[in-house]
Amino acid sequence: MKAVLQRASKAQVEVDKQVVGKINHGLVVLLCVEQGDGEADCDFIARKCCELRIFEDPDGKMNLSLQDVGGAILLISQFTLAADWKKGRRPGFTKAAHPSEGQRLYEYFAEVLQKLNVHVERGIFGAHMEVSLCNDGPVTLILDHQIQSGTTISPSS
């Protein structure tokens, strides 16, 4: 499972020229479910999204979490984060979960965030979306349950 977090002062997602999700002050989370991912991965990454101290305190230091500042999440499904681009010129997406499993875990991820008392807006899984945001900072993080050495990070970490 991969997630790209972008701290945003505002963001929205449109499908067919209609706004389907919109937030002020929070995070845009691009979520990629990969083959072999499960609910424990969702629990781990969702908790990290809420608890990472990436918002500024009154002294301008990144000491506050999304929960501390009362921020919201705009959740967008993003299977292209699973791209294998090392060979040729056309990326492959075979590492991405089957769409039905991807959607199930995407919905589960949103439920986990809501249980953590975070307001969640979302795009439409599998739809062509137009996402716009004002990246605050800019602050952008990539969360991946696999570190560069290929060792898996335990969801209990």
Stockholm file with secondary structure:
# STOCKHOLM 1.0

chainA/1-157         MKAVLQRASKAQVEVDKQVVGKINHGLVVLLCVEQGDGEADCDFIARKCCELRIFEDPDGKMNLSLQDVGGAILLISQFTLAADWKKGRRPGFTKAAHPSEGQRLYEYFAEVLQKLNVHVERGIFGAHMEVSLCNDGPVTLILDHQIQSGTTISPSS
#=GR chainA/1-157 SS CEEEEEEEEEEEEEETTEEEEEEEEEEEEEEECBTTCCHHHHHHHHHHHHHCCCEECTTSCEEECHHHHTCEEEEEECGGGGCBCSSSSSCBCTTBCCHHHHHHHHHHHHHHHHHTTCEEEECCTTSCCEEEEEEEEEEEEEEESBCTTSCBCCTTC
#=GC SS_cons         CEEEEEEEEEEEEEETTEEEEEEEEEEEEEEECBTTCCHHHHHHHHHHHHHCCCEECTTSCEEECHHHHTCEEEEEECGGGGCBCSSSSSCBCTTBCCHHHHHHHHHHHHHHHHHTTCEEEECCTTSCCEEEEEEEEEEEEEEESBCTTSCBCCTTC
//
